Amino acid sequence: MNEAPAIAARTSDRQWRRPACLGLMTLLPTAILAWLAVLMSERFGRCLTYGEGCGASYNALGSVAWYAFWGSATAGVAALIVYPTAGWARRVRKSLVVTQLALQLVTATAILAMA
């Protein structure tokens, strides 16, 4: 009799576990590819090699990228370990996954903005 709500809850839970897992698996490759694009840019290369043309925004964008990366990783891990028995846990998982993916996007954008 009570199997239908349990099955629906498990299905709903799986819908948010997969994006959390995919977000964690793609976080590091996304950051690495963004850094490769930045390191290949002429402006950043000149800044890194000769110290010319370095803007003040490099430090700010680097900090944003750093904290967004670790925030995304933390939100992804938290989304994976939240136990889905309670109704609040499913809502928390959804918000954690959305936060994780948004912070991953912020990470890549902040890194690419340094180019």
Secondary structure as UniProt FT lines:
FT   HELIX           3..39
FT   HELIX           42..50
FT   HELIX           57..81
FT   TURN            84..85
FT   HELIX           87..113
//
